[in-house]
Amino acid sequence: MEIKPEIEIKFKLGDTYVKGYLADFGDKIHLTKLRDRYAVIIEGDSFVFDKS
């Protein structure tokens, strides 16, 4: 992570795609397990959604 923080990471959780940079993982993008399911927590000052 310290060597290549600009590497883009993408993953799918159910029908939702999450895209960010490796540097954001653990800082702004968090994964957790709730009971027998997974959850993603995304931190930010604002959200922007694409129409596509």
C-alpha positions as a LaTeX table, in Angstrom:
\begin{tabular}{lrrr}
\hline
Residue & $x$ (\AA) & $y$ (\AA) & $z$ (\AA) \\
\hline
Met1 & 0.00 & 0.00 & 0.00 \\
Glu2 & 2.84 & 2.40 & 0.76 \\
Ile3 & 4.61 & 1.50 & $-2.48$ \\
Lys4 & 1.67 & 1.91 & $-4.93$ \\
Pro5 & $-1.13$ & 3.92 & $-3.23$ \\
Glu6 & $-2.52$ & 5.00 & $-6.63$ \\
Ile7 & $-3.51$ & 1.45 & $-7.62$ \\
Glu8 & $-7.26$ & 1.36 & $-8.23$ \\
Ile9 & $-9.25$ & $-1.26$ & $-6.34$ \\
Lys10 & $-12.71$ & $-2.37$ & $-7.41$ \\
Phe11 & $-15.01$ & $-4.89$ & $-5.79$ \\
Lys12 & $-18.64$ & $-5.92$ & $-5.86$ \\
Leu13 & $-20.79$ & $-6.41$ & $-2.78$ \\
Gly14 & $-24.09$ & $-7.92$ & $-3.84$ \\
Asp15 & $-25.31$ & $-5.74$ & $-6.73$ \\
Thr16 & $-23.20$ & $-2.74$ & $-5.70$ \\
Tyr17 & $-19.78$ & $-1.89$ & $-7.11$ \\
Val18 & $-17.25$ & 0.01 & $-5.02$ \\
Lys19 & $-14.23$ & 1.67 & $-6.62$ \\
Gly20 & $-11.38$ & 3.50 & $-4.92$ \\
Tyr21 & $-7.63$ & 3.64 & $-4.49$ \\
Leu22 & $-5.50$ & 1.30 & $-2.47$ \\
Ala23 & $-4.48$ & 4.26 & $-0.29$ \\
Asp24 & $-8.17$ & 4.70 & 0.70 \\
Phe25 & $-8.58$ & 1.12 & 1.87 \\
Gly26 & $-8.64$ & 1.10 & 5.66 \\
Asp27 & $-8.64$ & 4.90 & 5.77 \\
Lys28 & $-11.82$ & 5.87 & 3.89 \\
Ile29 & $-13.09$ & 2.44 & 2.76 \\
His30 & $-13.72$ & $-0.11$ & 5.51 \\
Leu31 & $-14.91$ & $-3.73$ & 5.32 \\
Thr32 & $-16.58$ & $-5.52$ & 8.20 \\
Lys33 & $-18.58$ & $-8.65$ & 8.82 \\
Leu34 & $-22.01$ & $-8.37$ & 10.45 \\
Arg35 & $-23.27$ & $-11.77$ & 11.57 \\
Asp36 & $-22.88$ & $-13.89$ & 8.42 \\
Arg37 & $-22.83$ & $-10.98$ & 5.91 \\
Tyr38 & $-20.31$ & $-8.35$ & 4.84 \\
Ala39 & $-20.70$ & $-4.56$ & 4.99 \\
Val40 & $-18.74$ & $-1.67$ & 3.49 \\
Ile41 & $-18.44$ & 1.68 & 5.25 \\
Ile42 & $-17.35$ & 4.58 & 3.05 \\
Glu43 & $-16.24$ & 7.86 & 4.63 \\
Gly44 & $-16.28$ & 11.18 & 2.81 \\
Asp45 & $-17.34$ & 14.80 & 2.83 \\
Ser46 & $-19.82$ & 14.27 & $-0.02$ \\
Phe47 & $-21.12$ & 11.65 & $-2.45$ \\
Val48 & $-21.39$ & 11.91 & $-6.23$ \\
Phe49 & $-23.44$ & 9.40 & $-8.21$ \\
Asp50 & $-23.01$ & 8.80 & $-11.95$ \\
Lys51 & $-26.13$ & 8.53 & $-14.08$ \\
Ser52 & $-24.66$ & 5.54 & $-15.89$ \\
\hline
\end{tabular}
